[in-house]
Amino acid sequence: MHLSYKRISKNFLVYLLSLFVLSVVVFWAVSYSPGDPLQAYYGERLDHMTEAQMIAARHQLGLDGSLVTQYVEWMNRLFHGDMGFSLKYRTPVSAVLGSFFINTVVLGVISYVLTFTLAILLAVICVYYEDRWIDKLISQVGTLVFYLPTFWVALLLILVFNVNLGWLPGSGAYEPGNANDWVDRLRHIVLPVIVMLIAHVWYYAYMIRNKLLDETRKDYVLLAKMKGLSSFSILVKHCLRNIAPTIFSVMAIGTNHIIGGSYVVEAVFAYPGLGNLAVESAKLHDYNLLMIIVLITGAVVIGSSYIAQGISEQVDYRMKDREEVGQ
C-alpha cells in the first residue's frame, strides 16, 4: 500500500494533536469572553445572590480555579467518559446532545446525499450535452443560484412556503410530541434541505463537470467510439468510473462545507441541531456543552480532511504508476 502504517500512525497523532489544540483555543476563548457562566445556571436568581453565595456557587460548579486547573479537570473528566454538566439544561451533557445530534445528522446526511447525487447527475447531463442549450442553461442558472446569499434564500422560502402558502413548516425539527414521526420530520427539513442544495450543488457539479470533460478528451474515448460504443455508455461506464477517485476526494472535502452550511441553516430556520446549540452555549458560557460540540465537529471536519488528502495521494500515486508504465 502507498500509505504505510508509519504514515497512518503519524497522521493519527497529528489528528489528536489538532483536536487538543482546538480544545485549548476554544476553552480559552470561552473563558475570556464577556459574560458569566453562573448566569446560564441560575438565571435571574443570580441578581439576588450575595457575594458569599456567588463564591460558593463558583466553587460548587468548579469555576473558582485557574484557567489551567479548570481545563485539566475538564480533560481528566473527559478521559474518564464524563462529558460534564450543562449549566443551562442542568443535566449531563451526554443527555442533552442526543436529540440535537440526531437532528443535525438527519439534516446533514440527507443534504449530503442529495447534494452529490444531483451534482453528479447535472455534471453528466452537462458533459453529454456539451455546448448545447441545456448545458448552457444549467451552467448559467447554477452559477446564478450559487451566488445567492444563503440567508436571503432561506427567508424567501419561509415567506413563500410557510407564511403565505402555509404548505411547509418554517422552523423546528418536528411538531411537539412528534419526535418519532419521521413524516413530520421530513416535512420540517424540506426547506432547510432546499437551501443546502441551492448553496452547494452547483459548486460540486461544476468541479465534476470540468473533470469529466477532461476525461472525455482522452484517447481511449475516441477508440471506444470507433468500436461503436455509444457516447452515453462511454461517459457513464468509463469516464465517470475513471474519475471516481476524484469524486470521492471532492465528497470528503465536501463534508466540511455541508457541516458548516447546515449550522448556518439551523440558525435561520431555528432548527434544533448542534449548530444552534453551539451558538446558544457560547452566548450563555455553557462551556461543557460547547466544548463537546466543538470537538465532535472538529473530529468530523479534520477527519474528512485527512480522508480527502489520503484519497488525493492515492490518485496521484496511481497516476504516476500509469505514467511510468506508459513510458
C-alpha positions, 0 to 999 in steps of 0.5 A: 500500500502507498500509505504505510502504517508509519504514515497512518500512525503519524497522521493519527497523532497529528489528528489528536494533536489538532483536536487538543489544540482546538480544545485549548483555543476554544476553552480559552476563548470561552473563558475570556469572553464577556459574560458569566457562566453562573448566569446560564445556571441560575438565571435571574436568581443570580441578581439576588445572590450575595457575594458569599453565595456567588463564591460558593456557587463558583466553587460548587460548579468548579469555576473558582480555579485557574484557567489551567486547573479548570481545563485539566479537570475538564480533560481528566473528566473527559478521559474518564467518559464524563462529558460534564454538566450543562449549566443551562439544561442542568443535566449531563451533557451526554443527555442533552446532545442526543436529540440535537445530534440526531437532528443535525445528522438527519439534516446533514446526511440527507443534504449530503446525499442529495447534494452529490447525487444531483451534482453528479447527475447535472455534471453528466447531463452537462458533459453529454450535452456539451455546448448545447442549450441545456448545458448552457442553461444549467451552467448559467442558472447554477452559477446564478443560484450559487451566488445567492446569499444563503440567508436571503434564500432561506427567508424567501422560502419561509415567506413563500412556503410557510407564511403565505402558502402555509404548505411547509413548516418554517422552523423546528425539527418536528411538531411537539410530541412528534419526535418519532414521526419521521413524516413530520420530520421530513416535512420540517427539513424540506426547506432547510434541505432546499437551501443546502442544495441551492448553496452547494450543488452547483459548486460540486457539479461544476468541479465534476463537470470540468473533470469529466470533460477532461476525461472525455478528451482522452484517447481511449474515448475516441477508440471506444467510439470507433468500436461503436460504443455509444457516447452515453455508455462511454461517459457513464461506464468509463469516464465517470468510473475513471474519475471516481477517485476524484469524486470521492476526494471532492465528497470528503472535502465536501463534508466540511462545507455541508457541516458548516452550511447546515449550522448556518441553516439551523440558525435561520430556520431555528432548527434544533441541531448542534449548530444552534446549540453551539451558538446558544452555549457560547452566548450563555458560557455553557462551556461543557456543552460547547466544548463537546460540540466543538470537538465532535465537529472538529473530529468530523471536519479534520477527519474528512480532511485527512480522508480527502488528502489520503484519497488525493495521494492515492490518485496521484500515486496511481497516476504516476504508476500509469505514467511510468508504465506508459513510458 
